[in-house]
Amino acid sequence: MSKSSTRKLKLILLLTGINLCVLFFILWKETTPGTGNASIDSRVIGVVMFIVFALLFLLMGDLMRRFVILRRQSDKARERMHDAVESLSEAFALFSPTGRMLLCNSRWRQVYPWLDNLELERWDTFKEQLKPHLTHFEPVESEQPGSTSYVEHLDSGHAILASDSRTREGGLACVRTDITHTQKIEQKLRNLGRALEQSPASVMITNTRGIIEYVNPKFCEVSGYSREEAIGQGAGMLRSGEMPDDVYRDLWKTLEKGKEWHGHLLNRRKDGSLFWESASISAVRDEFGNCQSYIAVKEDITQQKEMEEQLKMIEAVFSTSNEAIMVADRDGLIKTINPAFSRITGYTLEEVQGRNPSILSSGRHEAGFYQDMWQDIMQQGCWSGEIWNRRKNGTIYPEWLSVSVVYDSEGNPSEYVAVFSDITQRKNDEAQIVRQAYYDELTELPNRTLLSDRLNLAIATANRDEQIIALLFIDLDRFKYVNDSMGHEYGDDLLKQVAQRLNGCVRNTDTVARFGGDEFVILLHNIKSEADASYVANKLIESLSTPFLLAEREIIIGASIGIAMHPGDADTAETLLRNADLAMYRAKQSGRNQAHFFTAAMQEHANQRMTLEQDLRHALERKQLEVYYQPIITGDSGDVKGVEALLRWHHPERGMIPPDQFIPMAEETGLIGSIGEWVLDTACQQIQQLAAAGHELYLSVNVSERQRDLGLDAEAVRAVLEHHNLHPSRLILEITEGLLLQDSEETVTWLQGFKDLGISLAIDDFGTGYSSLSYLKHFPVDSLKIDREFVRDLDSDRYAGSLVTAIISMAASLELRLIAEGVETEKQRLTLVSQGCRYMQGYLFCPPLPVDKLSSWLDNYRPTHCGMEP
Ligand SMILES: Nc1nc2c(ncn2[C@@H]2O[C@@H]3COP(=O)(O)O[C@H]4[C@@H](O)[C@H](n5cnc6c(=O)[nH]c(N)nc65)O[C@@H]4COP(=O)(O)O[C@H]3[C@H]2O)c(=O)[nH]1
């Protein structure tokens, strides 16, 4: 109520009071005797009362009008208030100080739907009615003083935030907000927050400028940076510098387009180490679509990458391996194979997938073999060994197989991995190595090594079991002739045939070995006596004497056999062999096609030879060697053209030893190298000495085949000639036919070296080496020396005569100079001269002489003095 209305109400009450006082005064006057002037007073009073009543009436009317207005205003205000309260999103109720509900809005009813008669509602009854619907109650700290806040959790699942505030008049204004949704969102947010914090993925949130605003613990764990270190940094803090810039450009482009970026990043930890992350980066936008921040969810995939790399590597190994790989499942059925498997077995993946590996079985192994193998696999988890398998095309091959078991997490076999390689080649190689190491390639007979092994074993067995063994050393008699004249191809064929015949003469238990060249050794086991060895030797000689068929020609060779026995002749394999060899040598010396048993005398002879060999080693330094010279003469005129240098050894005990006895020894021991050099040097020096004495002659020097191997070449000879100032045209080197028979490019080059210097070459002892015209053409030779054997028989043997005639005419056709050796008689000289042989040497003219004697001989020499007919 307004102040003026209050004032007017007070005035009405005053006037009413005055009126009542006047009324009481009138009543008192009327009833009380002695009071005069009553009518004046009554009129006055009446007037007063009239005025008062009039005033009262006016005032009352005004008051009524005002009351109506106020009432209307109040109603409006109430309506407005009701509307306002109704329009509240919160539930609202007002309780009077006495606890009566004054008003509430419809939300209040919605929140508390069980309240039906709200007019009768009171605070305490409201509380009572609430109780059964309240699951729990949660006090909340109120922000407004004088108000109480709490959350009511209703059985309907709703959470109601209640706030009760005292009104000024002592009532209660109750506000109820349904926070069920908010609470759910809060809960969700809380869960999300917790999820972020506990996330196994590393999460980073940046603002739009890329400045880190949040990182979760996983980020810190992976990167090594603490939250404090990371927040405020640019998102690029983890960049390793190892990624191409394109990746980051693509990342930002994708984000700018509003899309999510997925990719792998190679980042760097705080400690500098690199790690791979799989990242999903996206923009977080507000309701208007404006980018608020970026969120990166990343997973450390370093291990995965490493595994991928490893897988790639395994894949590469699997597909490129030369070894076949087969993976079988727990039931042993093939799951997969690699290309090498297909290469080796011939089966494709489609052909073997789901099948049992037994499709590869060769049938060569017994069932027990596979049982043992599987037992090992199951017990030890792996097996490896050699196994024979069958390819798709049916061929059987050896393989080296390794099988291992792959176990699952429970320790049960889940897969079987078999790796194998085809070892056919290796086996062949091994067999080849064994063959090469122990067998002769040509004849396929045991070689020296295997013979030696078997001999050692045989001696040991013989010693233990008191047995007798015999060793037969066989040398083919005319093999060199066949080989040189018919060629190596036929020589090889002959050796093979010999090997077959030898094998045919002995028992399977005996050993027939090729010792080298045309030498064979037979080991006879457990024989009764020497007679058995002799019997076999004769059988062998007889067999080898039977003609061989080579190039459709019947070839006759023979064999010399030396026999050594154990026990008796030697106790070791080496000595037994050496003694059999000595016996063979004796057999050869005694004429071909013979067998000889080893004797102590042979040993003696061998010892002597050994001593001689030792003496020869010192002969040069002890100045026991001397060069003799034999003049070479023109057969018809008797002019001395040159001399041949012939070596002599003056042995202090044995006297003069002929070169035939020590030159082969010098060749065998290699001493011929230094001896040959000495001979050339001495001869050059002495020929110049003779020249100085007025005898200008050419010099012929014998050169052994071995000297070539020991380093004698044109350069070495040139140095000697230069040293003695001897012109190369005055030197003839005599080489044996054997050297030419090798017919190698190497020999031609070697000889050509001398020719290029201007040195002449002569073939010594021509006719003994089965030479033929054809090969002579290949070599740069100038002269042939007819062997003295042919010259000796010249007058007595028609065959030799015709041979010499043939040699002479052949030399003429090749324009080769001829020198006949060993001319001893006038008849020989005349025959040779008459056939056209121009040069000769021999005792008829002069024996080999030391240089001083030769010098005297030359001084005194007159062609008529040597019996030469004019
Ligand atoms: N029966 C007979 N023999 C005669 C007659 N005239 C010469 N002789 C001998 O015939 C041989 C000729 O030498 P050769 O055929 O080259 O055969 C030589 C040669 O091949 C070799 N020889 C000698 N000295 C050397 C040398 O310094 N180096 C090399 N590598 N071999 C040499 O030793 C072989 C033998 O030499 P020698 O014993 O000196 O034997 C010499 C010589 O003394 C004769 O009228 N009647």
The ligand as a MOL file (V3000), in Angstrom:
LIG
                    3D

  0  0  0     0  0            999 V3000
M  V30 BEGIN CTAB
M  V30 COUNTS 46 52 0 0 0
M  V30 BEGIN ATOM
M  V30 1 N 130.8260 -94.3230 -78.5320 0
M  V30 2 C 131.2010 -93.1320 -78.9690 0
M  V30 3 N 130.8710 -92.0430 -78.2690 0
M  V30 4 C 131.2690 -90.8460 -78.7630 0
M  V30 5 C 132.0170 -90.7250 -79.9000 0
M  V30 6 N 132.2430 -89.3890 -80.1030 0
M  V30 7 C 131.6340 -88.7540 -79.0880 0
M  V30 8 N 131.0660 -89.6380 -78.2670 0
M  V30 9 C 130.2040 -89.3540 -77.0720 0
M  V30 10 O 128.9480 -89.0560 -77.5460 0
M  V30 11 C 128.3180 -88.1810 -76.6400 0
M  V30 12 C 127.7890 -87.0320 -77.3810 0
M  V30 13 O 127.1280 -86.2480 -76.5880 0
M  V30 14 P 125.5830 -86.1630 -76.5580 0
M  V30 15 O 124.9420 -86.9900 -77.5240 0
M  V30 16 O 125.2190 -84.7070 -76.5600 0
M  V30 17 O 125.2380 -86.7840 -75.1640 0
M  V30 18 C 125.6970 -86.2110 -73.9850 0
M  V30 19 C 124.8040 -85.2040 -73.5020 0
M  V30 20 O 123.4990 -85.5670 -73.8050 0
M  V30 21 C 125.0600 -85.2970 -72.0460 0
M  V30 22 N 125.9140 -84.1870 -71.6550 0
M  V30 23 C 127.2400 -84.0810 -71.6860 0
M  V30 24 N 127.6130 -82.8700 -71.2330 0
M  V30 25 C 126.4650 -82.2050 -70.9240 0
M  V30 26 C 126.2160 -80.9120 -70.4190 0
M  V30 27 O 127.0890 -80.1030 -70.1660 0
M  V30 28 N 124.9490 -80.6200 -70.2650 0
M  V30 29 C 123.9240 -81.4950 -70.5450 0
M  V30 30 N 122.7040 -81.1260 -70.3540 0
M  V30 31 N 124.1340 -82.6860 -71.0250 0
M  V30 32 C 125.4040 -83.0350 -71.2100 0
M  V30 33 O 125.6650 -86.4580 -71.7070 0
M  V30 34 C 125.7310 -87.2370 -72.8920 0
M  V30 35 C 126.9110 -88.0900 -72.8790 0
M  V30 36 O 128.0480 -87.3780 -72.9560 0
M  V30 37 P 129.4110 -88.0860 -73.1700 0
M  V30 38 O 129.5130 -89.2410 -72.2490 0
M  V30 39 O 130.4450 -87.0800 -73.0890 0
M  V30 40 O 129.2710 -88.6050 -74.5310 0
M  V30 41 C 129.4000 -87.7910 -75.6210 0
M  V30 42 C 130.6530 -88.1570 -76.3250 0
M  V30 43 O 131.7400 -88.4320 -75.4870 0
M  V30 44 C 132.3590 -91.8780 -80.6100 0
M  V30 45 O 133.0090 -91.8740 -81.6470 0
M  V30 46 N 131.9660 -93.0510 -80.1420 0
M  V30 END ATOM
M  V30 BEGIN BOND
M  V30 1 1 1 2
M  V30 2 2 2 3
M  V30 3 1 2 46
M  V30 4 1 3 4
M  V30 5 2 4 5
M  V30 6 1 4 8
M  V30 7 1 5 6
M  V30 8 1 5 44
M  V30 9 2 6 7
M  V30 10 1 7 8
M  V30 11 1 8 9
M  V30 12 1 9 10
M  V30 13 1 9 42
M  V30 14 1 10 11
M  V30 15 1 11 12
M  V30 16 1 11 41
M  V30 17 1 12 13
M  V30 18 1 13 14
M  V30 19 2 14 15
M  V30 20 1 14 16
M  V30 21 1 14 17
M  V30 22 1 17 18
M  V30 23 1 18 19
M  V30 24 1 18 34
M  V30 25 1 19 20
M  V30 26 1 19 21
M  V30 27 1 21 22
M  V30 28 1 21 33
M  V30 29 1 22 23
M  V30 30 1 22 32
M  V30 31 2 23 24
M  V30 32 1 24 25
M  V30 33 1 25 26
M  V30 34 2 25 32
M  V30 35 2 26 27
M  V30 36 1 26 28
M  V30 37 1 28 29
M  V30 38 1 29 30
M  V30 39 2 29 31
M  V30 40 1 31 32
M  V30 41 1 33 34
M  V30 42 1 34 35
M  V30 43 1 35 36
M  V30 44 1 36 37
M  V30 45 2 37 38
M  V30 46 1 37 39
M  V30 47 1 37 40
M  V30 48 1 40 41
M  V30 49 1 41 42
M  V30 50 1 42 43
M  V30 51 2 44 45
M  V30 52 1 44 46
M  V30 END BOND
M  V30 END CTAB
M  END
